[in-house]
Amino acid sequence: MFIELRQLRSLKAIYELGNLTRAAQHLHVTQSALSHQVRAIERYFGVSLFSRKQKQLQLTAAGERLFTLAQRIVPQVEETELALKRMAEGTTARLNIAIECHSCFDWLLPLLDDYRERWPNIEVDVRLGIALDPWPALASGDIDAVITSDCTNQTDIVFEPLFDYEALLAVARDHPLTSKQYIEPHDLGVHTLITYAIPRQRLDIFSHFLSPAGVEPAAERAVELTALMLQLVASGRGVAALPNWVLADSLAKKTIAARPLGRKGMHGTLYAAVRNDQRNLAYINEFIVMARQCMTAS
């Protein structure tokens, strides 16, 4: 039998994370080792597994067949491995999480319900008070993970990529901005911008879009809840910049419309930041694995 579990893991990681660099970081191997595994399969069977279209990796028919196998086999093996590690550890621990991203509640809370079922002995808590500067608390051990979109230089902290996203401008379906293919900073100079009730420097719409262009929205309205933000947008009371995963359901129901921010769009990556000395703990690793799978499946 030629195909090995490590090859299936590698193929799955390369496709789901989008490139060799992230897959290598996730699997803790070199890019050359991953390339060698892919080429070995291609040479043995005389097929290609990937093709590039518009700078994006696409699976060939052969790649699709192998990826389907990996989707079925790899999670089963990982679940069994993690279950065995749980049995070996057999101790109660805690997972205290700080969130820098308000909209993360929309996917994190359901994920934590599933996580608690798998790890009933782990005390899970979400900390909000330290979210504006979580790094001292993470370094000191007061918290165990930070969900963030900012991959910064932190001593003894590893940033594990969870998934990529695009921030979009949500508008009412009959809003004048729906006539544009993409939004430019000056477009917001005559509209009310609805944001979360957090400091401006924590909002990407300001730090990465409006402030570099020297543009101020006509007015600002701060709210606490994503659901309220979407209701205000749908009723034409303002516009809001939100990640694509937040808007997916509303766009499918056609209660709002959305446009890219800038010609190239405003893209980012969400990370789980954890201490190096805890990265390989089974319950920490499973939280990261489940977070990735959660967004891949949605």
C-alpha positions as CSV (number, residue, x, y, z in Angstrom):
1,M,0.0,0.0,0.0
2,F,1.6,3.3,-1.1
3,I,-0.6,6.0,0.3
4,E,0.3,6.9,3.9
5,L,-1.6,8.8,6.6
6,R,1.0,11.5,6.7
7,Q,0.5,12.1,2.9
8,L,-3.3,12.4,3.5
9,R,-2.7,14.8,6.3
10,S,-0.4,16.9,4.1
11,L,-2.8,17.0,1.1
12,K,-5.7,18.0,3.4
13,A,-3.7,20.8,5.1
14,I,-2.3,22.2,1.8
15,Y,-5.8,22.4,0.3
16,E,-7.6,23.7,3.4
17,L,-5.0,26.3,4.3
18,G,-4.4,27.4,0.7
19,N,-0.7,27.1,0.3
20,L,2.5,25.2,1.3
21,T,3.7,27.8,3.7
22,R,0.7,27.6,6.0
23,A,0.4,23.9,5.7
24,A,4.0,23.4,6.7
25,Q,3.6,25.7,9.7
26,H,0.5,23.8,10.7
27,L,2.1,20.4,10.4
28,H,5.5,21.5,11.8
29,V,7.5,20.3,8.8
30,T,9.4,22.1,6.0
31,Q,7.8,23.2,2.7
32,S,10.3,21.0,0.9
33,A,9.1,17.9,2.8
34,L,5.5,18.7,1.9
35,S,6.4,19.2,-1.8
36,H,8.3,15.9,-1.8
37,Q,5.2,14.0,-0.4
38,V,2.9,15.5,-3.1
39,R,5.4,14.8,-5.9
40,A,5.9,11.2,-4.7
41,I,2.2,10.5,-5.1
42,E,2.1,12.2,-8.5
43,R,5.1,10.2,-9.7
44,Y,3.9,6.9,-8.4
45,F,0.4,7.2,-9.9
46,G,1.3,9.3,-12.9
47,V,-1.3,12.0,-12.0
48,S,-1.3,15.7,-10.9
49,L,-3.0,16.6,-7.6
50,F,-3.1,20.4,-7.9
51,S,-3.5,23.0,-10.5
52,R,-3.2,26.8,-10.2
53,K,-5.9,29.0,-11.4
54,Q,-5.7,32.8,-10.8
55,K,-3.0,32.2,-8.2
56,Q,-5.2,29.8,-6.2
57,L,-4.6,26.1,-5.6
58,Q,-7.3,23.9,-7.2
59,L,-7.6,20.1,-6.9
60,T,-7.5,18.1,-10.0
61,A,-9.9,15.1,-10.4
62,A,-7.2,12.9,-8.9
63,G,-6.6,15.4,-6.1
64,E,-10.4,15.5,-5.4
65,R,-10.5,11.7,-5.1
66,L,-7.6,11.7,-2.6
67,F,-8.9,14.7,-0.7
68,T,-12.2,12.9,-0.2
69,L,-10.4,10.0,1.3
70,A,-8.4,12.4,3.6
71,Q,-11.5,14.1,4.8
72,R,-12.9,10.8,5.9
73,I,-9.8,9.1,7.3
74,V,-7.7,11.9,8.9
75,P,-10.4,13.3,11.3
76,Q,-11.1,9.7,12.5
77,V,-7.5,9.1,13.2
78,E,-7.0,12.5,14.9
79,E,-10.1,12.0,17.1
80,T,-8.7,8.6,18.2
81,E,-5.3,10.0,18.8
82,L,-6.7,12.9,20.9
83,A,-9.0,10.5,22.8
84,L,-5.9,8.4,23.7
85,K,-4.0,11.5,24.9
86,R,-7.0,12.5,27.0
87,M,-7.0,9.1,28.6
88,A,-3.2,9.4,29.3
89,E,-3.5,12.9,30.8
90,G,-6.6,12.1,32.8
91,T,-6.4,15.4,34.7
92,T,-8.7,18.5,35.0
93,A,-7.3,21.6,33.3
94,R,-8.7,24.9,32.1
95,L,-8.9,26.8,28.8
96,N,-9.3,30.6,29.3
97,I,-9.8,32.4,26.0
98,A,-9.5,36.2,25.3
99,I,-11.2,37.5,22.2
100,E,-10.0,40.6,20.3
101,C,-12.7,40.1,17.6
102,H,-16.3,40.8,18.7
103,S,-17.8,39.1,15.8
104,C,-16.0,35.9,16.7
105,F,-18.7,35.1,19.2
106,D,-20.9,34.1,16.2
107,W,-18.8,31.0,15.6
108,L,-16.9,30.6,18.9
109,L,-19.8,30.0,21.3
110,P,-21.3,27.1,19.3
111,L,-17.8,25.6,18.9
112,L,-17.3,25.7,22.7
113,D,-20.5,23.7,23.2
114,D,-19.0,20.9,21.0
115,Y,-15.7,21.3,22.7
116,R,-17.1,20.9,26.2
117,E,-18.8,17.6,25.1
118,R,-15.4,16.2,24.0
119,W,-13.5,17.6,27.0
120,P,-15.9,17.6,30.0
121,N,-12.9,17.9,32.4
122,I,-11.7,21.1,30.9
123,E,-13.0,24.3,32.5
124,V,-13.6,26.7,29.6
125,D,-14.1,30.4,30.1
126,V,-14.1,33.5,27.7
127,R,-12.5,36.6,29.1
128,L,-13.5,40.0,27.9
129,G,-12.0,42.5,30.2
130,I,-8.4,42.0,29.0
131,A,-9.1,41.8,25.3
132,L,-7.6,45.2,24.5
133,D,-4.2,44.1,25.7
134,P,-4.2,40.3,26.2
135,W,-0.5,39.6,25.8
136,P,0.8,40.2,29.3
137,A,-2.0,37.9,30.6
138,L,-1.2,35.2,28.1
139,A,2.5,35.4,28.8
140,S,1.9,35.2,32.6
141,G,-0.5,32.3,32.3
142,D,-3.7,34.2,33.4
143,I,-5.2,33.1,30.0
144,D,-4.4,30.3,27.7
145,A,-5.4,31.5,24.2
146,V,-6.1,34.7,22.3
147,I,-8.3,34.8,19.3
148,T,-6.9,37.6,17.2
149,S,-6.4,38.9,13.6
150,D,-3.1,40.6,14.5
151,C,-0.1,38.3,14.1
152,T,2.5,40.3,16.2
153,N,5.9,39.6,17.6
154,Q,5.4,38.1,21.0
155,T,8.0,36.3,23.0
156,D,7.3,32.5,23.5
157,I,3.9,32.9,21.8
158,V,3.0,30.9,18.7
159,F,0.2,32.1,16.3
160,E,-1.7,29.3,14.8
161,P,-3.7,30.3,11.6
162,L,-7.3,29.3,11.9
163,F,-8.9,30.6,8.7
164,D,-8.8,33.4,6.2
165,Y,-11.6,35.9,5.8
166,E,-12.6,39.0,3.9
167,A,-14.2,42.1,5.5
168,L,-17.1,43.4,3.5
169,L,-19.3,46.5,3.7
170,A,-22.8,45.5,4.6
171,V,-25.5,47.8,3.3
172,A,-29.3,47.7,2.8
173,R,-30.4,46.0,-0.3
174,D,-31.7,49.3,-1.8
175,H,-28.7,51.3,-0.6
176,P,-27.0,53.7,-3.2
177,L,-23.7,51.9,-2.7
178,T,-25.0,48.7,-4.2
179,S,-24.5,50.4,-7.6
180,K,-20.7,50.1,-7.0
181,Q,-18.6,47.1,-7.6
182,Y,-16.4,47.9,-4.7
183,I,-16.3,50.5,-1.9
184,E,-13.7,53.3,-1.8
185,P,-12.8,55.2,1.4
186,H,-14.4,58.5,0.3
187,D,-17.8,56.6,-0.3
188,L,-18.2,56.4,3.5
189,G,-17.7,60.1,4.0
190,V,-21.5,60.7,3.6
191,H,-22.8,57.7,5.4
192,T,-23.3,56.5,9.0
193,L,-20.9,53.8,10.0
194,I,-22.1,51.2,12.5
195,T,-19.4,49.6,14.6
196,Y,-18.9,47.6,17.7
197,A,-18.5,49.6,20.9
198,I,-14.7,49.3,21.1
199,P,-11.9,51.8,20.5
200,R,-11.2,52.9,16.9
201,Q,-7.7,51.5,16.9
202,R,-9.2,48.0,17.3
203,L,-11.4,48.4,14.2
204,D,-9.9,47.3,10.9
205,I,-12.3,49.6,8.9
206,F,-10.5,52.6,10.5
207,S,-6.9,51.3,10.8
208,H,-6.7,49.6,7.4
209,F,-9.2,51.5,5.2
210,L,-10.4,54.9,6.4
211,S,-7.6,56.4,8.4
212,P,-4.8,55.7,5.8
213,A,-7.0,57.6,3.3
214,G,-7.7,60.5,5.8
215,V,-11.5,59.8,5.6
216,E,-14.0,60.2,8.3
217,P,-17.6,58.7,8.1
218,A,-20.4,61.2,8.2
219,A,-21.5,59.8,11.5
220,E,-20.7,56.8,13.8
221,R,-23.1,54.5,15.8
222,A,-21.7,52.0,18.2
223,V,-23.6,48.9,19.2
224,E,-22.8,45.8,21.3
225,L,-24.5,43.0,19.4
226,T,-23.9,41.7,15.8
227,A,-27.6,40.9,15.4
228,L,-28.6,44.5,16.2
229,M,-25.9,45.7,13.8
230,L,-27.4,43.7,11.0
231,Q,-30.9,44.8,11.7
232,L,-29.8,48.5,11.6
233,V,-28.0,47.9,8.3
234,A,-31.0,46.1,6.8
235,S,-33.3,48.9,7.8
236,G,-31.1,51.5,6.1
237,R,-29.8,53.2,9.3
238,G,-26.2,52.9,8.4
239,V,-23.5,50.6,6.9
240,A,-21.1,48.2,8.7
241,A,-17.8,46.4,7.9
242,L,-18.1,42.8,9.0
243,P,-16.3,39.5,8.2
244,N,-17.8,37.4,5.4
245,W,-18.7,34.6,7.8
246,V,-20.9,37.0,9.8
247,L,-22.7,38.1,6.7
248,A,-23.2,34.7,5.0
249,D,-26.6,33.9,6.5
250,S,-28.0,37.4,5.9
251,L,-26.7,37.4,2.4
252,A,-28.3,34.0,1.7
253,K,-31.6,35.3,3.0
254,K,-31.2,38.5,1.0
255,T,-31.9,40.7,3.9
256,I,-28.8,42.8,3.1
257,A,-26.3,43.4,0.4
258,A,-22.5,43.6,0.6
259,R,-19.6,45.0,-1.3
260,P,-15.7,44.5,-1.1
261,L,-13.7,47.2,0.6
262,G,-11.3,48.5,-2.0
263,R,-10.5,47.1,-5.5
264,K,-8.5,44.2,-4.0
265,G,-10.7,43.7,-1.0
266,M,-9.8,43.8,2.7
267,H,-8.5,40.4,3.7
268,G,-7.2,39.0,6.9
269,T,-6.4,35.8,8.8
270,L,-7.7,34.8,12.2
271,Y,-5.3,33.2,14.6
272,A,-5.3,31.4,17.9
273,A,-2.3,32.6,19.9
274,V,-1.0,30.2,22.6
275,R,2.1,29.8,24.7
276,N,4.8,27.6,23.2
277,D,5.0,25.4,26.2
278,Q,1.3,24.6,25.9
279,R,1.0,24.2,22.1
280,N,1.3,20.5,22.1
281,L,-1.1,19.8,25.0
282,A,-3.9,17.6,23.6
283,Y,-6.8,19.8,24.8
284,I,-5.1,22.9,23.3
285,N,-4.4,21.2,20.0
286,E,-8.0,19.9,19.7
287,F,-9.4,23.4,20.3
288,I,-7.3,24.7,17.4
289,V,-8.3,21.7,15.2
290,M,-12.0,22.1,16.0
291,A,-11.8,25.9,15.2
292,R,-10.4,25.2,11.8
293,Q,-12.9,22.4,11.0
294,C,-15.7,24.6,12.2
295,M,-15.1,27.3,9.6
296,T,-14.2,24.8,6.9
297,A,-17.5,23.0,7.3
298,S,-19.6,26.2,7.3
